């Protein structure tokens, strides 16, 4: 079944022009053509090498996942049915957009979906293509659309939302740079409008290519400060008491123990030590009442 619904695509990137080029080349092979392809980078050096198609719109903005995605949203034509947000390092099956639009057309109560990532990280572009070609989605006992399970939260590397809803919901620019948890935040807010979940017929791979926007101290701090911020603004999947219990036992306690364990085992000890330090600073800021997502910018070195 074909669909006439329009799908605009927003891709954000920083510091990976060659990888961005490959991702855009894959998007051009989709069986359903995007009504717009909008790319937001942080400087001219982020732009892919020559031969950039005229119909792809390129914009430059300050670094920040939420900021860059919001600029992309601003550039989308009025009346667009669906908006897809992709990282610059994804490989998608050729029918990804078609399957997504057809499913959303038939399911008006669903406001946002992510596809099923066959592999996530530590994989080359060619391996990703082979993984997608060899994958056959199977229906689970819950069906092919998973919404009441742990991984029903939209995955930031590949999300598609209804354009009508995104007129009212924007990405939170109080979450700077890498914006840890921004997909959780937007997912919780989208749930106020309808259902969200993972649709297993939309198949892709997240390469998780190196070239991060933040260091490990910042990453550790953001995991604490951003989760605390979500609770403070009432964006959470649990009632307040359980949310606080989860915060101290899982977000802080478990992740701190895991970081120390990897450090003692010699698994990237310096990175894990820095991340653990970020956890500790973040927890101290919570206890002192000075926790803020933006404070991670203080630890840029």
Wavefront OBJ file of the C-alpha trace (Angstrom):
o trace
v 0.000 0.000 0.000
v 1.357 3.432 -0.912
v 0.779 6.636 1.006
v 0.553 10.235 -0.165
v 1.348 11.650 3.270
v 4.326 14.000 3.376
v 7.402 13.241 5.468
v 10.024 15.906 6.158
v 13.436 14.710 7.353
v 15.696 16.626 9.745
v 19.312 15.489 10.141
v 21.690 17.170 12.565
v 25.454 16.788 12.485
v 28.681 18.034 14.006
v 32.212 17.251 12.888
v 31.477 14.191 10.706
v 31.063 15.390 7.103
v 32.029 12.088 5.466
v 29.627 10.062 7.628
v 26.886 12.641 7.052
v 27.395 12.311 3.298
v 26.884 8.532 3.445
v 23.726 8.908 5.539
v 22.257 11.437 3.113
v 23.076 9.150 0.180
v 21.088 6.413 1.913
v 18.132 8.714 2.473
v 17.987 9.463 -1.238
v 17.377 5.749 -1.903
v 14.193 5.596 0.173
v 11.187 4.136 -1.654
v 9.149 7.042 -0.298
v 10.835 10.327 -1.081
v 10.975 12.891 1.689
v 9.050 16.099 1.048
v 12.019 17.981 2.530
v 15.484 17.031 3.702
v 16.822 19.589 6.176
v 20.378 19.330 7.483
v 21.567 21.469 10.400
v 25.303 21.601 11.111
v 27.449 23.750 13.400
v 29.917 25.228 10.904
v 30.903 25.120 7.226
v 33.470 22.391 7.934
v 30.617 20.068 8.984
v 29.098 20.155 5.506
v 29.557 17.001 3.428
v 32.100 17.043 0.596
v 31.000 18.473 -2.755
v 28.123 17.269 -4.928
v 25.448 18.278 -2.441
v 21.980 17.952 -4.057
v 20.196 21.273 -4.473
v 16.961 20.032 -2.907
v 18.672 19.282 0.422
v 18.479 22.365 2.618
v 21.591 23.092 4.689
v 21.628 25.420 7.698
v 24.303 26.389 10.229
v 23.577 26.995 13.913
v 25.380 26.858 17.249
v 26.116 23.336 18.571
v 23.380 21.581 20.501
v 21.151 18.650 19.592
v 17.964 20.347 20.810
v 18.840 23.715 19.321
v 19.734 22.202 15.941
v 16.585 20.081 15.823
v 14.393 23.054 16.688
v 15.907 25.047 13.831
v 15.088 22.138 11.542
v 11.514 22.188 12.827
v 11.230 25.892 12.027
v 12.161 25.227 8.397
v 9.531 22.562 7.769
v 6.729 23.528 5.401
v 3.308 24.109 7.015
v 0.939 21.175 6.687
v 3.662 18.516 6.628
v 2.137 15.270 7.911
v 5.170 13.705 9.584
v 8.600 14.865 10.740
v 11.519 12.421 10.954
v 14.614 13.159 13.021
v 17.716 11.145 12.188
v 21.263 11.231 13.519
v 24.022 11.641 10.950
v 25.244 8.067 11.488
v 22.241 5.867 10.728
v 21.701 3.364 7.947
v 18.043 2.744 7.115
v 16.280 0.062 5.144
v 15.027 1.537 1.867
v 11.352 1.279 2.894
v 11.826 2.909 6.329
v 9.930 6.130 5.548
v 7.251 4.322 3.547
v 6.578 1.797 6.300
v 6.483 4.546 8.934
v 4.078 6.786 7.014
v 1.766 3.904 6.112
v 1.634 2.735 9.723
v 0.968 6.222 11.088
v -1.707 6.810 8.432
v -3.562 3.743 9.715
v -3.049 4.527 13.419
v -4.305 8.040 14.258
v -3.890 7.512 18.018
v -0.113 7.072 17.617
v 1.815 10.351 17.630
v 5.407 9.139 17.417
v 7.461 6.065 16.601
v 11.030 4.893 16.375
v 12.111 2.039 14.186
v 13.878 -1.124 15.257
v 17.669 -0.826 15.371
v 19.082 -4.192 14.310
v 22.534 -3.170 15.544
v 23.595 -0.240 17.673
v 27.218 0.805 17.758
v 30.592 -0.697 16.908
v 29.664 -1.391 13.306
v 30.838 -0.114 9.924
v 28.585 1.225 7.194
v 29.051 -1.896 5.040
v 28.352 -4.201 7.995
v 25.228 -2.173 8.725
v 23.949 -2.669 5.190
v 24.528 -6.430 5.429
v 22.796 -6.573 8.829
v 19.726 -4.828 7.436
v 19.629 -7.015 4.316
v 19.703 -10.170 6.431
v 17.151 -9.086 9.045
v 13.571 -10.335 8.989
v 11.279 -8.645 11.545
v 9.144 -11.121 13.421
v 5.946 -10.423 15.294
v 6.317 -10.815 19.056
v 3.506 -11.776 21.395
v 2.969 -8.018 21.773
v 2.741 -7.517 18.000
v 4.989 -5.393 15.794
v 4.306 -2.112 17.628
v 5.748 -2.037 21.138
v 4.432 0.692 23.427
v 4.062 -0.754 26.937
v 7.597 -2.024 27.348
v 10.899 -0.591 28.616
v 12.212 0.268 25.162
v 9.020 1.981 23.964
v 10.659 5.365 24.567
v 11.542 6.970 21.252
v 15.170 6.528 20.276
v 16.822 9.841 19.444
v 18.804 8.518 16.469
v 15.629 7.737 14.493
v 12.278 9.257 15.486
v 9.178 10.138 13.449
v 6.408 12.322 14.862
v 3.152 13.782 13.615
v 3.717 17.279 12.288
v 0.480 18.481 13.898
v 1.801 17.573 17.361
v 5.230 19.096 16.789
v 3.567 22.489 16.406
v 3.076 22.330 20.181
v 6.144 20.403 21.376
v 9.736 21.508 20.848
v 13.038 20.066 22.024
v 14.144 21.536 25.343
v 17.062 23.886 24.701
v 17.874 23.965 28.411
v 19.627 20.677 27.616
v 22.907 21.843 26.025
v 25.236 20.149 23.535
v 24.740 16.353 23.535
v 21.515 16.872 25.549
v 21.536 13.562 27.411
v 17.983 12.209 27.712
v 16.400 14.574 25.179
v 14.638 11.616 23.529
v 13.182 10.583 26.910
v 12.039 14.158 27.543
v 10.268 14.559 24.193
v 8.789 11.049 24.522
v 7.191 11.801 27.888
v 5.722 15.023 26.539
v 4.416 13.347 23.376
v 2.606 10.798 25.540
v 0.300 13.616 26.593
v -1.010 13.694 23.004
v -1.251 9.980 22.206
v 0.705 6.753 22.032
v 4.388 6.353 21.216
v 6.531 3.270 20.705
v 8.864 1.180 18.558
v 7.620 -0.142 15.229
v 9.525 -3.266 14.259
v 8.754 -3.026 10.530
v 10.952 0.093 10.246
v 14.441 -1.349 10.260
v 17.750 0.448 10.653
v 21.203 0.453 12.221
v 22.793 3.096 14.426
v 26.510 3.161 13.705
v 27.225 5.224 16.854
v 30.326 6.579 15.142
v 32.992 8.209 17.339
v 33.194 11.965 17.577
v 31.213 12.895 20.671
v 30.079 16.381 21.578
v 31.108 16.120 25.255
v 33.800 14.665 27.512
v 33.226 11.952 30.131
v 32.955 14.328 33.106
v 30.237 16.199 31.228
v 28.545 12.935 30.299
v 28.471 11.755 33.908
v 27.255 15.123 35.156
v 24.509 15.262 32.514
v 23.200 11.823 33.433
v 22.588 13.099 36.968
v 21.598 16.713 36.331
v 19.326 16.040 33.351
v 17.400 13.255 35.087
v 16.942 15.497 38.125
v 15.756 18.294 35.829
v 13.171 16.004 34.208
v 11.708 15.143 37.616
v 11.611 18.801 38.668
v 9.649 19.807 35.588
v 7.253 16.858 35.897
v 8.457 14.877 32.894
v 8.725 11.328 34.193
v 7.194 7.897 33.610
v 6.901 7.183 37.352
v 5.013 8.802 40.255
v 7.169 11.206 42.330
v 8.124 8.834 45.165
v 9.172 6.019 42.821
v 10.924 8.516 40.552
v 13.088 9.732 43.443
v 13.831 6.166 44.533
v 14.849 5.262 40.983
v 16.990 8.385 40.727
v 19.154 7.584 43.749
v 19.322 3.815 43.327
v 19.585 3.450 39.529
v 20.524 6.756 37.914
v 23.128 7.575 40.557
v 23.893 4.415 42.540
v 23.920 1.726 39.881
v 25.697 3.829 37.258
v 28.350 4.915 39.762
v 29.022 1.308 40.765
v 29.217 0.234 37.118
v 31.692 3.018 36.328
v 33.921 2.015 39.272
v 33.669 -1.651 38.314
v 34.839 -0.986 34.761
v 37.572 1.263 36.088
v 38.888 -1.475 38.414
v 38.729 -4.054 35.620
v 40.918 -1.838 33.450
v 38.157 -1.233 30.903
v 38.879 2.334 29.774
v 39.833 3.248 33.366
v 40.457 6.938 32.680
v 37.118 7.424 30.910
v 35.215 5.605 33.645
v 37.026 7.538 36.376
v 36.069 10.812 34.715
v 32.475 9.704 34.271
v 32.306 8.645 37.946
v 33.653 12.061 38.928
v 30.872 13.634 36.868
v 28.314 11.493 38.749
v 29.682 12.653 42.097
v 29.698 16.342 41.128
v 26.165 15.981 39.811
v 24.891 14.346 43.003
v 26.601 16.999 45.137
v 24.912 19.733 43.106
v 21.516 18.068 43.623
v 22.062 17.954 47.387
v 23.209 21.582 47.440
v 20.260 22.734 45.351
v 22.380 24.021 42.465
v 21.848 21.265 39.897
v 21.275 22.469 36.343
v 21.768 20.854 32.924
v 23.630 23.965 31.720
v 26.288 23.581 34.419
v 27.863 20.754 32.433
v 29.346 23.538 30.276
v 31.625 24.381 33.237
v 33.424 21.074 32.735
v 34.417 21.478 29.113
v 38.068 20.634 29.842
l 1 2 3 4 5 6 7 8 9 10 11 12 13 14 15 16 17 18 19 20 21 22 23 24 25 26 27 28 29 30 31 32 33 34 35 36 37 38 39 40 41 42 43 44 45 46 47 48 49 50 51 52 53 54 55 56 57 58 59 60 61 62 63 64 65 66 67 68 69 70 71 72 73 74 75 76 77 78 79 80 81 82 83 84 85 86 87 88 89 90 91 92 93 94 95 96 97 98 99 100 101 102 103 104 105 106 107 108 109 110 111 112 113 114 115 116 117 118 119 120 121 122 123 124 125 126 127 128 129 130 131 132 133 134 135 136 137 138 139 140 141 142 143 144 145 146 147 148 149 150 151 152 153 154 155 156 157 158 159 160 161 162 163 164 165 166 167 168 169 170 171 172 173 174 175 176 177 178 179 180 181 182 183 184 185 186 187 188 189 190 191 192 193 194 195 196 197 198 199 200 201 202 203 204 205 206 207 208 209 210 211 212 213 214 215 216 217 218 219 220 221 222 223 224 225 226 227 228 229 230 231 232 233 234 235 236 237 238 239 240 241 242 243 244 245 246 247 248 249 250 251 252 253 254 255 256 257 258 259 260 261 262 263 264 265 266 267 268 269 270 271 272 273 274 275 276 277 278 279 280 281 282 283 284 285 286 287 288 289 290 291 292 293 294 295 296 297 298 299 300 301
